[in-house]
Amino acid sequence: MPNCFSRGASDGEQQSRLLFRPDLPMMNRCTRVIPIGSLMLALTLVCLATASTLFMTSAGAIAQDFTPMTTFNGVACASASRCIGVGNMVSSPNSGAAAALDPESGGLSTGQSLQPIRSSGFLNGVSCPSGSACLAVGENSNETKGIAVPLNPDTAMVKGGQELHIISGIVMSGVACASRKQCLAVGHDSNGSGVVVALSPATGAILRGQRARTIPGTGGVGLEGVACPLTSLCVAVGENSGRSAGVAVPLNPATGAIRRGQSIRKVTHKGVLFDVDCPSTTVCLAVGWGASQPSVAVPIDPRTGALLKGQSDRSISARASMLTAVSCPSSSLCLAVGNDTGDPSVGQAVPIDPRTATIVAGQSIQTLKGTGALDAVVCPSAAQCVAAGSSFESAGAVTEILDPATGRHP
């Protein structure tokens, strides 16, 4: 996973880790670029701070705005009443930021404010393994190393007595926690190969005796998303080394190693997979997109990383668009979010059945006016999700409260 664009092209592509490549969409805003061999990894950096505003959406609900924060790249919940969002803010040098969020309104939690996370550069993902701890990951301000920092979910501040950790060998795109003691971060190295590293959620440090591991067969954007359906199992998604297919791989969360007897699996015909969630121990849903291609969703067996038996990758949209994040509130329902790839783009949401990767019967893709790109989503309850990203024409970070069954406002 991606955001002065987080993973995309033009305004709607504000996903925090987008490639300038001929086979992927191009962004047209001010960007920061990371060389990866012959590739150029681009993250959009909004160049203008504006006054804080509220945006009216197509359904008449209010999309919360968090200026001077430019975008949310990740969102997670420590409980049904406490969530936290991470992303980027206008500053020099580049700085990540975090916000304690109220999952009922999508706004800042009562009495809280935006928290700059100094020296963090960009925060790309967050996971909360308990009610008292969240772990955010990203990259340093030089865009050359990974960073991990434990946050207090009540305030979004760095946890007392802790500090930001710089981790060599990986630029981190996403993180998931298999337990209170183990989190697994994914990303890429300087060559674009996928890399994973096992971290302590309490400190953000690499687990004792472990190291960043390169996953053979990955490349392009590397590994972008990860989910952990069991304390002993995580599954990561991204792109293959030939830059021709989306991939999935089952991993050991204690070490980051590929699960014994398994290997990386190509699970899409085209496109890159940017996020994954697992509503059960037997099913995961991955989402992504490709250049000039419809968005894609894939049902995955987390134990093998392979397609579910009898299933295939599915085109979700009739035209070019992208899905960049997914959250599943039940074993039969997931909500995927992204944008329409327009210039400027508009955020979108769609309910998907994780067992087949098809749009839920009777539902359709919803366009959410006032948003430019939705790059993250979490569902703290079966009836409500918090989607986050950037507002229309990148005026600032934004959140939306959505019904996962419809992709609309409750």
C-alpha positions in Angstrom: 0.0 0.0 0.0 -0.3 4.5 -0.9 -0.1 10.2 -1.4 0.7 14.0 -2.0 -0.4 10.7 -3.7 -0.2 7.4 -1.9 -0.6 4.9 -4.8 -1.9 6.3 -7.9 -2.1 8.8 -10.7 -3.5 12.3 -10.9 -5.7 13.5 -8.0 -7.4 10.2 -7.3 -4.2 8.4 -7.1 -3.2 9.5 -3.7 -2.1 6.3 -2.5 1.2 6.6 -0.7 3.5 4.7 -3.0 2.9 5.1 -6.7 5.2 4.2 -9.5 6.0 6.4 -12.4 6.0 3.5 -14.9 4.7 3.2 -18.5 2.5 0.3 -17.4 0.9 2.2 -14.4 -1.0 5.4 -14.3 0.8 8.7 -14.1 0.3 11.4 -11.4 0.3 15.0 -12.4 0.8 16.8 -9.2 3.9 17.8 -7.2 5.6 14.5 -6.4 8.5 13.1 -4.4 10.3 10.3 -6.4 12.3 7.4 -5.1 14.7 5.7 -7.6 14.3 1.9 -7.6 16.8 0.7 -10.1 15.2 1.6 -13.5 11.9 2.3 -11.7 10.8 5.6 -10.2 8.6 5.2 -7.1 6.4 8.3 -6.7 4.5 9.6 -3.8 2.4 12.7 -4.2 3.3 15.6 -1.9 0.6 18.3 -1.8 2.4 21.6 -2.1 -0.2 24.0 -0.7 -1.7 24.2 2.8 -5.2 25.6 3.0 -7.5 26.6 5.8 -9.4 23.7 7.4 -12.8 23.1 5.8 -15.6 20.6 5.6 -16.7 19.1 2.3 -20.3 18.1 1.5 -20.5 14.6 -0.2 -22.9 13.3 -2.7 -25.1 11.8 0.0 -25.2 15.1 2.0 -23.0 13.8 4.7 -19.9 15.7 5.8 -16.4 14.5 4.9 -14.1 15.6 7.6 -11.0 17.6 6.7 -7.7 17.7 8.6 -5.5 20.4 7.0 -2.5 20.8 7.3 -2.4 17.0 7.0 -2.3 16.3 3.2 -3.5 12.7 3.2 -4.3 9.6 5.3 -2.4 6.6 4.1 -3.5 4.2 6.8 -6.2 3.8 9.4 -6.8 1.2 12.2 -8.9 0.8 15.3 -7.8 -0.1 18.8 -11.4 -0.7 19.8 -14.9 -0.1 18.5 -14.7 3.5 19.8 -11.1 4.4 19.1 -9.3 4.6 15.8 -6.1 6.2 14.6 -5.1 7.5 11.1 -1.6 8.1 9.8 -0.3 10.0 6.8 1.6 13.0 5.7 1.5 16.7 6.5 2.9 19.9 5.0 6.2 20.6 6.6 9.9 20.8 6.0 11.5 18.3 6.1 8.8 15.9 5.2 6.9 14.8 8.2 4.4 12.1 9.0 1.4 12.8 11.2 -1.2 10.9 13.1 -4.7 11.6 14.4 -6.9 10.0 17.0 -10.3 9.5 15.3 -13.8 9.1 16.5 -15.2 6.2 14.4 -18.8 7.5 14.8 -18.1 10.9 13.1 -14.8 10.3 11.4 -13.5 13.5 13.1 -10.8 14.0 15.7 -11.5 12.3 19.0 -12.8 14.7 21.6 -10.1 17.0 23.0 -7.4 15.7 20.5 -5.4 17.3 17.8 -3.2 16.3 14.9 0.1 15.0 16.0 3.3 15.5 13.9 5.6 12.5 14.2 8.9 14.3 13.7 11.7 12.7 11.6 9.2 10.2 10.3 9.1 11.4 6.7 6.0 9.6 5.5 3.7 7.3 7.5 2.2 4.7 5.2 0.4 2.2 7.5 -0.8 1.4 11.0 -2.1 -1.6 12.9 -3.4 -1.9 16.5 -2.9 -5.3 18.1 -4.5 -4.2 21.4 -6.5 -1.5 23.0 -3.4 0.3 24.3 -1.0 0.1 21.4 -0.8 0.9 17.7 2.3 0.5 15.4 2.8 2.9 12.5 5.3 2.3 9.7 6.6 4.2 6.8 9.9 5.8 5.6 12.4 8.3 6.7 12.5 11.9 5.4 15.3 10.9 3.0 13.1 8.2 1.6 15.9 5.6 2.0 15.0 3.6 5.1 12.0 2.3 6.9 10.6 3.7 10.1 8.4 2.2 12.8 6.9 4.0 15.8 4.5 2.9 18.5 1.6 5.3 19.0 -0.9 5.8 21.8 -4.4 5.2 20.3 -6.0 7.6 22.7 -3.9 10.6 21.6 -2.0 9.5 18.4 1.2 10.6 20.2 4.3 8.5 20.4 3.9 6.1 23.3 5.5 7.3 26.5 9.1 6.1 26.9 9.3 5.0 23.2 10.8 6.5 20.1 10.9 6.2 16.4 13.1 3.4 15.0 15.0 3.6 11.7 15.1 0.2 10.0 17.6 -0.4 7.1 16.9 -2.6 4.1 13.2 -1.8 3.7 10.9 1.1 2.8 7.7 0.1 4.6 4.3 0.2 2.9 2.0 -1.6 5.3 1.9 -3.5 8.6 -0.4 -6.1 10.3 -0.1 -7.5 13.8 -0.6 -11.2 14.4 -0.6 -10.8 18.2 0.1 -8.3 21.0 3.8 -9.2 20.6 4.3 -9.6 16.9 3.7 -7.3 13.9 4.8 -7.9 10.3 5.7 -4.9 8.1 6.0 -5.2 4.3 7.6 -3.0 1.7 10.5 -2.9 -0.8 14.2 -2.5 -1.0 16.2 -0.1 -3.2 15.9 -2.6 -6.1 12.1 -2.8 -5.8 12.1 -6.4 -4.4 9.5 -7.1 -1.8 10.9 -7.1 1.8 9.3 -8.1 5.1 10.4 -7.6 8.7 9.0 -8.8 12.1 8.6 -5.9 14.6 7.6 -5.5 18.2 4.4 -3.5 18.5 5.4 -2.2 21.9 8.7 -0.6 20.7 8.7 -0.6 16.9 12.1 -2.4 17.0 12.9 -5.5 15.0 12.1 -8.6 17.0 15.1 -10.1 18.7 17.1 -12.4 16.4 15.2 -11.3 13.3 16.1 -9.2 10.2 14.6 -7.7 7.1 14.0 -10.5 4.6 13.8 -10.2 0.8 11.0 -12.3 -0.7 12.2 -13.9 -4.0 10.0 -13.4 -7.0 8.6 -10.0 -6.0 9.5 -6.7 -7.7 7.9 -3.6 -9.2 6.2 -2.0 -6.2 7.4 -5.0 -4.0 4.9 -5.9 -1.3 2.2 -3.4 -0.5 -0.3 -5.0 1.8 -0.4 -7.6 4.6 -3.0 -9.2 6.8 -2.8 -11.8 9.6 -5.7 -14.2 10.0 -3.9 -16.3 12.6 -1.3 -15.7 15.3 0.9 -18.0 13.2 0.0 -16.8 9.7 0.1 -13.6 7.7 -0.4 -13.2 3.9 1.2 -10.4 1.9 0.4 -9.0 -1.5 2.1 -6.9 -4.2 3.7 -7.4 -7.6 5.9 -10.0 -9.2 9.5 -9.4 -10.3 8.4 -9.4 -14.0 6.0 -6.5 -13.2 3.3 -8.5 -15.0 1.0 -9.8 -12.2 -0.2 -9.4 -8.7 1.2 -11.8 -6.2 0.4 -13.2 -2.8 2.6 -15.1 -0.3 1.9 -16.7 3.1 4.4 -15.7 5.8 5.5 -16.6 9.3 4.8 -13.5 11.4 7.5 -14.4 13.9 10.2 -14.3 11.3 8.8 -12.9 8.0 10.0 -16.1 6.3 7.8 -17.7 3.6 5.6 -20.4 5.3 7.2 -23.8 5.2 6.4 -25.7 2.0 4.8 -22.6 0.3 6.0 -20.1 -2.3 4.9 -16.9 -3.9 1.8 -17.1 -6.1 0.8 -15.1 -9.1 -2.9 -14.5 -8.6 -3.9 -11.8 -11.2 -3.5 -11.6 -15.0 -2.7 -7.9 -14.9 -2.3 -5.2 -12.3 -0.7 -4.7 -8.9 -2.3 -5.8 -5.6 -2.2 -3.0 -3.0 -4.1 -4.3 0.0 -5.6 -7.4 1.6 -7.8 -8.3 4.5 -8.9 -11.7 5.9 -12.5 -12.0 7.3 -11.8 -15.6 8.3 -8.9 -18.1 8.6 -9.7 -19.6 5.3 -10.5 -16.6 3.0 -8.7 -13.3 2.3 -9.6 -10.6 -0.3 -6.9 -8.7 -2.1 -7.6 -5.6 -4.2 -5.5 -3.5 -6.7 -5.4 -2.1 -10.2 -3.3 -1.9 -13.4 -2.5 0.8 -16.0 -5.6 1.6 -18.2 -7.3 -1.4 -16.6 -10.4 -1.9 -14.4 -9.8 -2.3 -10.7 -9.2 -5.9 -9.6 -10.2 -8.1 -6.7 -8.9 -11.6 -5.8 -10.1 -14.2 -3.3 -7.1 -15.9 -1.7 -6.4 -18.9 0.5 -4.2 -17.4 3.2 -2.4 -20.7 3.9 -1.1 -21.0 0.4 -1.5 -17.5 -1.2 -3.2 -19.2 -4.1 -6.6 -18.4 -5.5 -9.5 -20.0 -3.8 -10.5 -23.2 -5.5 -12.8 -22.5 -8.4 -12.2 -18.8 -8.3 -10.3 -16.2 -10.4 -9.3 -12.6 -10.3 -12.2 -10.3 -11.1 -12.5 -6.9 -12.8 -14.6 -4.7 -10.5 -15.1 -1.7 -12.7 -16.1 -1.4 -16.3 -13.4 1.3 -17.0 -10.0 2.2 -15.7 -10.1 2.8 -11.9 -8.2 1.7 -8.9 -8.9 -0.1 -5.6 -6.2 0.7 -3.0 -7.6 -0.6 0.4 -10.0 -3.1 1.8 -11.6 -4.0 5.1 -13.9 -6.9 5.9 -16.5 -6.6 8.7 -17.8 -10.2 8.2 -17.0 -13.4 6.4 -19.3 -12.5 3.6 -18.7 -8.8 3.2 -15.8 -6.5 2.5 -15.6 -2.8 1.6 -13.0 -1.7 -0.9 -12.1 1.9 -1.5 -10.0 3.8 -4.1 -10.7 6.4 -6.8 -11.9 6.7 -10.4 -8.5 7.7 -11.9 -10.0 11.0 -13.2 -8.0 14.2 -13.4 -8.9 15.4 -10.8 -10.0 12.1 -9.4 -12.9 11.3 -7.0 -12.9 8.7 -4.3 -14.9 5.5 -4.6 -16.2 2.7 -2.5 -17.7 -0.7 -3.3 -19.0 -3.7 -1.3 -17.4 -7.0 -2.4 -18.1 -10.6 -1.4 -14.7 -12.0 -0.3 -15.5 -15.6 -1.3 -15.9 -14.7 -5.0 -14.4 -11.2 -5.3 -17.5 -10.0 -7.0 -19.6 -6.9 -6.1 -22.3 -7.8 -3.6 -25.6 -8.6 -5.3 -27.7 -5.5 -5.9 -24.9 -3.1 -5.1 -22.6 -1.0 -7.3 -19.5 1.3 -7.1 -20.3 4.5 -5.2 -18.6 7.8 -6.1 -18.0 10.1 -3.0 -18.0 13.7 -4.0 -15.7 15.9 -1.9 -13.0 13.2 -1.8 -10.1 12.9 -4.3 -8.9 9.4 -3.3 -9.7 7.0 -0.5 -6.4 5.2 0.4 -7.4 3.4 3.6 -10.4 1.8 5.3 -11.2 0.0 8.5 -14.5 -1.4 9.8 -14.7 -1.2 13.6 -18.2 -2.7 13.5 -20.4 -4.8 11.1 -22.4 -1.7 10.2 -19.9 1.1 9.9 -16.5 1.7 8.3 -14.0 4.6 8.4 -12.5 5.4 5.0 -9.7 7.9 4.7 -7.5 9.6 2.1 -7.4 13.0 0.5 -10.0 15.5 -0.4 -11.0 16.6 -3.9 -8.1 18.2 -5.7 -5.8 17.3 -2.8 -7.1 20.1 -0.5 -6.2 18.1 2.6 -6.7 14.8 4.4 -10.2 13.5 4.6 -12.3 10.8 6.3 -15.7 9.3 5.4 -18.1 7.2 7.4 -19.6 4.5 5.2 -22.0 1.5 5.4 -20.0 -1.5 4.3 -23.1 -3.2 2.8 -23.6 -0.3 0.3 -20.5 1.9 0.2 -22.8 4.8 1.0 -23.2 6.9 4.0 -25.3 5.3 6.8 
